[in-house]
Amino acid sequence: MYVPVFNALDDADEIRALVAAAGTAELVTVAPDGYPTSTLLPVVWDGDRLVLHMARANPQWRSIGDDSPALAVVTGPQAYVSASWYPSKAEHGRMVPTWNYSAVHLSGRASVRTDEAWLREAVTLLTDRHEEGRADRWRVTDAPADFVTRQLRAVVGIEVRIERVEAKAKLSQNRSAADHAGVVAGLRTQDDPQAAAVATAMDARGARA
């Protein structure tokens, strides 16, 4: 991942929070033909590993050997930034549109898990994490045990042992306070929850000093 100094995220808690908030990752591995292949999957970052699962019918898992190289791409809120939102555009016109976003790349070694005990623990972990905070939260044990067992036979687990974490928040930190504020204001005029989320993230991070 290309990460300019002013866009780098290096706070471990903040990076984990971004992954938790996204809740999904594009798992990228190498297919037998040598080309990359990927699937968007629910994910939990548990200690030094990622826990995921995919449909057994998905051919991607069959190309994942023990300790296969893997990349999990987690994307936070993102939005288009119009050049017209920069006050400095009126001064000299030397501005262009851009795209603001946050992302985390987690690289490591992937392994497939098919034993029922591991799958049950993984599905329970994923469910509990994503149901957390819900008043009417659903639990794996809410379903009949034989039904859950049949469902587990239809999936395979993927465990990625994390070796490298790269994180980036491209939120106009390199702009002046006036231009930064102009982008925030512009994003808030959009009828788009992603744009609103980017504006909130920009407010929290601020512009350059």
C-alpha positions as CSV (number, residue, x, y, z in Angstrom):
1,M,0.0,0.0,0.0
2,Y,1.3,3.5,-0.9
3,V,1.1,5.5,2.3
4,P,2.4,9.2,2.3
5,V,3.6,10.2,5.7
6,F,0.7,12.5,6.4
7,N,-1.8,9.8,5.6
8,A,-0.2,7.0,7.8
9,L,-2.2,5.4,10.6
10,D,0.1,4.0,13.2
11,D,-2.2,3.8,16.3
12,A,-2.8,0.1,16.8
13,D,-6.2,0.6,18.6
14,E,-7.4,3.0,15.9
15,I,-6.4,0.5,13.2
16,R,-8.2,-2.4,14.9
17,A,-11.3,-0.2,15.4
18,L,-11.4,0.6,11.7
19,V,-11.3,-3.1,10.9
20,A,-14.0,-3.9,13.5
21,A,-16.2,-1.1,12.1
22,A,-15.9,-2.3,8.6
23,G,-16.6,-5.9,9.5
24,T,-15.6,-7.3,6.2
25,A,-12.4,-7.8,4.1
26,E,-11.6,-8.7,0.6
27,L,-9.5,-11.9,1.0
28,V,-7.0,-12.0,-1.9
29,T,-5.0,-15.1,-2.7
30,V,-3.3,-16.6,-5.8
31,A,-5.4,-19.0,-8.0
32,P,-3.9,-22.0,-9.7
33,D,-3.5,-20.0,-12.9
34,G,-1.2,-17.6,-11.1
35,Y,-3.7,-14.7,-11.1
36,P,-5.1,-13.2,-7.9
37,T,-8.6,-14.1,-6.8
38,S,-10.7,-12.6,-4.0
39,T,-13.9,-12.8,-2.0
40,L,-15.6,-10.3,0.2
41,L,-16.0,-12.0,3.6
42,P,-17.0,-11.2,7.2
43,V,-13.9,-10.9,9.3
44,V,-12.8,-10.7,12.9
45,W,-9.3,-9.7,14.0
46,D,-8.6,-12.0,16.9
47,G,-5.2,-11.5,18.5
48,D,-2.6,-12.0,15.8
49,R,-5.0,-13.7,13.3
50,L,-7.9,-13.0,11.1
51,V,-10.9,-15.4,11.3
52,L,-13.0,-15.7,8.1
53,H,-15.2,-18.3,6.4
54,M,-16.5,-18.8,2.9
55,A,-18.9,-21.1,1.1
56,R,-17.6,-24.6,0.4
57,A,-18.8,-24.1,-3.1
58,N,-16.4,-21.2,-3.6
59,P,-13.4,-22.5,-5.5
60,Q,-11.0,-20.0,-4.0
61,W,-10.4,-22.0,-0.8
62,R,-9.1,-25.0,-2.8
63,S,-6.1,-23.0,-4.0
64,I,-5.1,-22.0,-0.4
65,G,-2.5,-24.4,0.9
66,D,-1.1,-24.4,4.4
67,D,0.6,-21.0,5.0
68,S,-0.3,-19.6,1.6
69,P,0.4,-15.9,1.1
70,A,-2.8,-13.8,1.6
71,L,-3.9,-10.2,1.7
72,A,-7.0,-9.0,3.5
73,V,-8.1,-5.6,2.3
74,V,-10.4,-3.7,4.7
75,T,-12.0,-0.5,3.4
76,G,-13.5,2.2,5.6
77,P,-15.7,5.1,4.6
78,Q,-14.9,6.7,1.2
79,A,-16.1,9.6,-0.9
80,Y,-15.4,11.7,-3.9
81,V,-14.0,15.2,-3.2
82,S,-14.9,17.9,-5.7
83,A,-12.2,20.5,-6.5
84,S,-15.0,23.1,-6.2
85,W,-15.0,22.7,-2.4
86,Y,-11.5,24.1,-1.9
87,P,-11.6,27.9,-1.2
88,S,-8.1,28.1,-2.7
89,K,-9.7,27.2,-6.1
90,A,-11.0,30.7,-6.3
91,E,-7.5,32.1,-5.6
92,H,-5.5,30.3,-8.3
93,G,-7.5,27.5,-9.8
94,R,-4.7,25.0,-9.4
95,M,-6.9,22.3,-7.8
96,V,-8.2,18.9,-9.0
97,P,-10.8,16.4,-7.6
98,T,-9.6,13.5,-5.4
99,W,-11.0,10.6,-3.4
100,N,-10.8,10.5,0.4
101,Y,-10.9,7.1,2.2
102,S,-9.5,4.9,5.0
103,A,-8.1,1.4,4.4
104,V,-6.1,-1.3,6.1
105,H,-4.1,-4.0,4.4
106,L,-3.3,-7.1,6.5
107,S,-0.8,-9.5,4.9
108,G,0.1,-12.9,6.2
109,R,-0.2,-16.7,5.8
110,A,-3.6,-18.3,5.2
111,S,-4.7,-21.8,6.1
112,V,-8.0,-23.6,5.5
113,R,-9.9,-25.0,8.5
114,T,-12.5,-27.7,7.9
115,D,-12.9,-29.4,11.3
116,E,-16.3,-28.9,12.8
117,A,-15.0,-27.7,16.2
118,W,-12.9,-24.9,14.7
119,L,-15.7,-23.9,12.4
120,R,-18.3,-23.7,15.2
121,E,-15.9,-21.6,17.3
122,A,-15.2,-19.3,14.4
123,V,-18.8,-18.8,13.4
124,T,-19.7,-18.2,17.0
125,L,-16.9,-15.6,17.3
126,L,-18.0,-13.9,14.1
127,T,-21.6,-13.9,15.1
128,D,-21.0,-12.6,18.7
129,R,-18.8,-9.8,17.4
130,H,-21.3,-8.6,14.8
131,E,-24.4,-9.1,17.0
132,E,-22.7,-7.2,19.9
133,G,-24.8,-4.3,21.2
134,R,-28.1,-5.4,19.6
135,A,-31.1,-5.5,21.8
136,D,-32.4,-8.6,20.1
137,R,-29.1,-10.2,19.4
138,W,-29.0,-13.6,17.7
139,R,-26.7,-16.4,18.9
140,V,-25.6,-19.5,17.2
141,T,-27.3,-21.5,20.0
142,D,-30.6,-20.0,19.1
143,A,-30.8,-22.4,16.1
144,P,-31.3,-26.1,16.5
145,A,-28.0,-27.9,16.9
146,D,-28.5,-30.3,14.0
147,F,-29.4,-27.4,11.7
148,V,-26.2,-25.6,12.7
149,T,-24.2,-28.7,12.0
150,R,-25.6,-28.9,8.5
151,Q,-24.8,-25.3,7.9
152,L,-21.2,-25.8,9.0
153,R,-20.8,-28.5,6.4
154,A,-21.5,-25.9,3.7
155,V,-18.6,-23.6,4.7
156,V,-14.9,-23.7,5.2
157,G,-12.9,-21.6,7.6
158,I,-9.9,-19.4,6.7
159,E,-7.4,-18.4,9.3
160,V,-4.8,-15.7,8.4
161,R,-1.8,-15.4,10.6
162,I,-0.9,-11.7,10.3
163,E,2.7,-10.7,9.4
164,R,2.3,-7.1,8.2
165,V,-0.2,-4.3,8.9
166,E,-0.4,-1.2,6.7
167,A,-3.1,1.4,7.3
168,K,-4.0,4.7,5.7
169,A,-6.4,7.5,6.2
170,K,-6.5,9.9,3.2
171,L,-8.6,12.7,4.7
172,S,-7.1,15.9,3.3
173,Q,-4.6,16.2,6.2
174,N,-2.2,17.8,3.7
175,R,-4.6,20.7,3.0
176,S,-4.8,24.1,4.6
177,A,-7.4,24.5,7.4
178,A,-9.6,26.5,5.0
179,D,-9.5,23.8,2.3
180,H,-10.0,21.1,4.8
181,A,-13.1,22.8,6.2
182,G,-14.4,23.4,2.6
183,V,-14.2,19.6,1.9
184,V,-16.0,18.8,5.2
185,A,-18.7,21.2,4.4
186,G,-19.0,19.9,0.8
187,L,-19.2,16.3,1.9
188,R,-22.0,17.2,4.4
189,T,-24.1,18.5,1.5
190,Q,-24.2,15.1,-0.1
191,D,-27.1,12.7,0.4
192,D,-24.7,9.9,1.1
193,P,-23.9,8.2,4.4
194,Q,-20.4,7.4,3.2
195,A,-19.7,11.1,2.5
196,A,-21.0,12.0,6.0
197,A,-18.8,9.3,7.6
198,V,-15.8,10.7,5.8
199,A,-16.6,14.2,6.9
200,T,-16.9,13.0,10.5
201,A,-13.5,11.2,10.2
202,M,-12.0,14.4,8.8
203,D,-13.3,16.5,11.7
204,A,-11.8,14.0,14.1
205,R,-8.3,14.0,12.4
206,G,-8.1,17.7,11.5
207,A,-6.0,19.6,8.9
208,R,-2.3,20.2,8.8
209,A,-1.0,22.5,11.5
